[in-house]
């Protein structure tokens, strides 16, 4: 065994002895950190976020080809759909269908609709 291997072995034995002597302190610190993390996370407000996209289609009653559709008509249609999705009756139906504990008013207050 050369000198560097002997020194490494001595250091390793020294570290192992230190860890054995202080094992209670290491375990106690880990448990303290885990307990503190649990306490902090249990007092946080639960926050859920979701996003959804909807593809709106336009059915022209006159049978006009897609290439002839007016973009303003499509934009108005999308705006109408967005406004309808914010109605209390629609929110109430969504709450009922999902069996949520929220009310329709809470759902409307906690949600939003964007047109992009």
Long-range contacts (C-beta under 8 A, 24 or more apart in sequence): 54-81, 56-81, 78-115, 79-115, 82-113, 82-115, 85-113, 86-113
